[in-house]
Amino acid sequence: MAFLDFVAAGVIVLSLALLPISISSYRRTGNAKLLFTVGAFVAFFLVGVALFAYEFTPDADPAGALAAIGLLNLVVLALLYFATLKR
């Protein structure tokens, strides 16, 4: 399952790289909608951590891991929706 390792590492690295950019953008503009993108990148980081935890836990429940990762992905989608929602 080396491919899953690369996917999880990619998610973690990319989310941690984009997190300070979104925080900096929020500080520069003061636009509260950018806080939703900050939350989305934090949730993406948690997805990567969950993938790693599933990969390296010998007794991991595949259904539970899939449910947790799916729920985190729904959180990401909701946060990105609220970030782009127009009033």
Backbone as CSV, one residue per row, in Angstrom:
resi,resn,N_x,N_y,N_z,CA_x,CA_y,CA_z,C_x,C_y,C_z
1,MET,0.820,-1.198,0.000,0.000,0.000,0.000,0.862,1.260,0.000
2,ALA,1.923,1.240,-0.733,2.819,2.397,-0.787,2.136,3.591,-1.433
3,PHE,1.204,3.341,-2.360,0.509,4.443,-3.015,-0.301,5.255,-2.010
4,LEU,-0.952,4.584,-1.063,-1.732,5.282,-0.041,-0.827,6.154,0.828
5,ASP,0.398,5.708,1.058,1.355,6.528,1.810,1.638,7.846,1.081
6,PHE,1.846,7.768,-0.233,2.120,8.969,-1.005,0.911,9.902,-1.048
7,VAL,-0.275,9.323,-1.148,-1.492,10.141,-1.158,-1.653,10.858,0.179
8,ALA,-1.495,10.136,1.271,-1.640,10.739,2.598,-0.576,11.808,2.820
9,ALA,0.650,11.527,2.424,1.721,12.515,2.584,1.454,13.745,1.726
10,GLY,0.961,13.542,0.524,0.632,14.662,-0.349,-0.466,15.538,0.227
11,VAL,-1.490,14.906,0.786,-2.586,15.666,1.396,-2.069,16.472,2.578
12,ILE,-1.258,15.851,3.408,-0.727,16.539,4.585,0.180,17.702,4.185
13,VAL,1.107,17.458,3.285,2.061,18.499,2.886,1.347,19.651,2.185
14,LEU,0.444,19.337,1.258,-0.244,20.395,0.532,-1.150,21.206,1.448
15,SER,-1.846,20.544,2.353,-2.727,21.290,3.258,-1.918,22.159,4.214
16,LEU,-0.792,21.653,4.695,0.049,22.468,5.573,0.735,23.601,4.822
17,ALA,0.966,23.434,3.523,1.563,24.508,2.735,0.541,25.609,2.437
18,LEU,-0.714,25.227,2.225,-1.741,26.206,1.885,-2.362,26.870,3.107
19,LEU,-2.229,26.259,4.265,-2.807,26.825,5.488,-2.234,28.205,5.824
20,PRO,-0.917,28.390,5.871,-0.411,29.737,6.183,-0.753,30.773,5.110
21,ILE,-0.894,30.327,3.863,-1.274,31.257,2.802,-2.692,31.769,3.038
22,SER,-3.592,30.871,3.417,-4.970,31.301,3.663,-5.061,32.166,4.922
23,ILE,-4.268,31.857,5.943,-4.252,32.698,7.149,-3.712,34.083,6.812
24,SER,-2.664,34.136,6.012,-2.089,35.416,5.597,-3.094,36.219,4.773
25,SER,-3.827,35.555,3.911,-4.839,36.244,3.110,-5.939,36.802,3.995
26,TYR,-6.337,36.053,4.998,-7.354,36.549,5.926,-6.848,37.779,6.674
27,ARG,-5.628,37.710,7.161,-5.069,38.846,7.901,-4.932,40.083,7.015
28,ARG,-4.600,39.869,5.756,-4.411,40.986,4.840,-5.742,41.637,4.461
29,THR,-6.770,40.818,4.206,-8.034,41.361,3.720,-9.075,41.548,4.817
30,GLY,-9.029,40.718,5.854,-10.040,40.779,6.900,-11.358,40.162,6.492
31,ASN,-11.388,39.485,5.357,-12.600,38.845,4.864,-12.866,37.577,5.676
32,ALA,-13.981,37.570,6.387,-14.286,36.456,7.275,-14.516,35.146,6.519
33,LYS,-14.862,35.223,5.238,-15.082,33.995,4.467,-13.794,33.187,4.294
34,LEU,-12.669,33.864,4.391,-11.404,33.148,4.270,-11.151,32.241,5.467
35,LEU,-11.828,32.490,6.565,-11.701,31.584,7.712,-12.274,30.209,7.390
36,PHE,-13.260,30.161,6.479,-13.786,28.864,6.052,-12.730,28.080,5.283
37,THR,-11.918,28.782,4.487,-10.849,28.077,3.776,-9.770,27.605,4.745
38,VAL,-9.516,28.383,5.789,-8.571,27.945,6.820,-9.079,26.644,7.443
39,GLY,-10.362,26.610,7.770,-10.958,25.393,8.330,-10.910,24.220,7.367
40,ALA,-11.086,24.508,6.065,-11.026,23.442,5.062,-9.630,22.834,4.983
41,PHE,-8.602,23.685,5.053,-7.241,23.147,4.999,-6.894,22.372,6.264
42,VAL,-7.434,22.788,7.393,-7.245,22.011,8.628,-7.930,20.654,8.488
43,ALA,-9.129,20.646,7.912,-9.844,19.383,7.717,-9.101,18.482,6.723
44,PHE,-8.535,19.077,5.666,-7.722,18.286,4.735,-6.521,17.668,5.451
45,PHE,-5.896,18.423,6.336,-4.792,17.885,7.130,-5.268,16.690,7.950
46,LEU,-6.439,16.797,8.548,-6.980,15.685,9.343,-7.293,14.472,8.476
47,VAL,-7.688,14.700,7.221,-7.896,13.581,6.293,-6.589,12.834,6.080
48,GLY,-5.511,13.567,5.861,-4.203,12.931,5.675,-3.758,12.170,6.908
49,VAL,-3.996,12.746,8.073,-3.645,12.059,9.321,-4.486,10.793,9.475
50,ALA,-5.763,10.868,9.123,-6.632,9.694,9.220,-6.177,8.596,8.252
51,LEU,-5.733,8.995,7.061,-5.212,8.001,6.114,-3.964,7.323,6.659
52,PHE,-3.061,8.117,7.232,-1.869,7.521,7.828,-2.221,6.618,9.001
53,ALA,-3.155,7.046,9.823,-3.553,6.231,10.974,-4.151,4.912,10.504
54,TYR,-4.945,4.951,9.449,-5.523,3.715,8.913,-4.429,2.812,8.347
55,GLU,-3.483,3.423,7.671,-2.409,2.647,7.031,-1.518,1.933,8.052
56,PHE,-1.230,2.571,9.156,-0.260,2.030,10.095,-0.870,1.439,11.358
57,THR,-2.185,1.298,11.389,-2.838,0.623,12.506,-3.205,-0.786,12.045
58,PRO,-2.596,-1.793,12.638,-2.809,-3.153,12.136,-4.256,-3.638,12.283
59,ASP,-4.941,-3.217,13.315,-6.304,-3.695,13.538,-7.343,-2.661,13.116
60,ALA,-7.025,-1.830,12.161,-7.937,-0.760,11.749,-9.166,-1.338,11.060
61,ASP,-10.293,-0.751,11.366,-11.555,-1.148,10.761,-11.734,-0.366,9.461
62,PRO,-11.761,-1.036,8.316,-11.882,-0.308,7.042,-13.178,0.505,6.942
63,ALA,-14.264,-0.032,7.453,-15.536,0.693,7.378,-15.494,1.951,8.247
64,GLY,-14.899,1.847,9.413,-14.782,3.009,10.291,-13.873,4.076,9.711
65,ALA,-12.766,3.639,9.120,-11.841,4.592,8.506,-12.497,5.280,7.318
66,LEU,-13.218,4.518,6.509,-13.906,5.098,5.359,-14.968,6.093,5.807
67,ALA,-15.687,5.767,6.872,-16.707,6.680,7.394,-16.079,7.962,7.925
68,ALA,-14.975,7.852,8.651,-14.311,9.034,9.197,-13.759,9.917,8.089
69,ILE,-13.118,9.320,7.110,-12.548,10.091,6.009,-13.654,10.705,5.160
70,GLY,-14.724,9.967,4.944,-15.860,10.515,4.203,-16.501,11.681,4.928
71,LEU,-16.627,11.574,6.239,-17.190,12.669,7.028,-16.299,13.911,6.966
72,LEU,-14.999,13.714,7.061,-14.076,14.851,6.949,-14.150,15.489,5.562
73,ASN,-14.321,14.678,4.532,-14.467,15.238,3.192,-15.757,16.041,3.058
74,LEU,-16.825,15.601,3.714,-18.058,16.383,3.721,-17.863,17.716,4.431
75,VAL,-17.090,17.702,5.505,-16.781,18.947,6.219,-16.008,19.898,5.306
76,VAL,-15.045,19.373,4.575,-14.264,20.196,3.643,-15.182,20.806,2.587
77,LEU,-16.051,19.997,2.008,-16.961,20.508,0.990,-17.885,21.585,1.544
78,ALA,-18.400,21.374,2.750,-19.277,22.372,3.358,-18.522,23.671,3.627
79,LEU,-17.305,23.572,4.128,-16.515,24.778,4.395,-16.191,25.536,3.110
80,LEU,-15.853,24.817,2.058,-15.575,25.480,0.784,-16.841,26.082,0.198
81,TYR,-17.983,25.441,0.409,-19.251,26.005,-0.046,-19.526,27.323,0.660
82,PHE,-19.362,27.343,1.984,-19.612,28.567,2.722,-18.605,29.659,2.394
83,ALA,-17.411,29.267,2.008,-16.410,30.260,1.640,-16.755,30.946,0.329
84,THR,-17.442,30.236,-0.555,-17.768,30.804,-1.873,-19.211,31.287,-1.961
85,LEU,-19.989,31.105,-0.928,-21.391,31.498,-0.929,-21.512,33.018,-1.006
86,LYS,-22.357,33.469,-1.896,-22.581,34.912,-2.025,-23.801,35.294,-1.213
87,ARG,-23.750,36.475,-0.652,-24.902,36.952,0.120,-25.973,37.480,-0.781
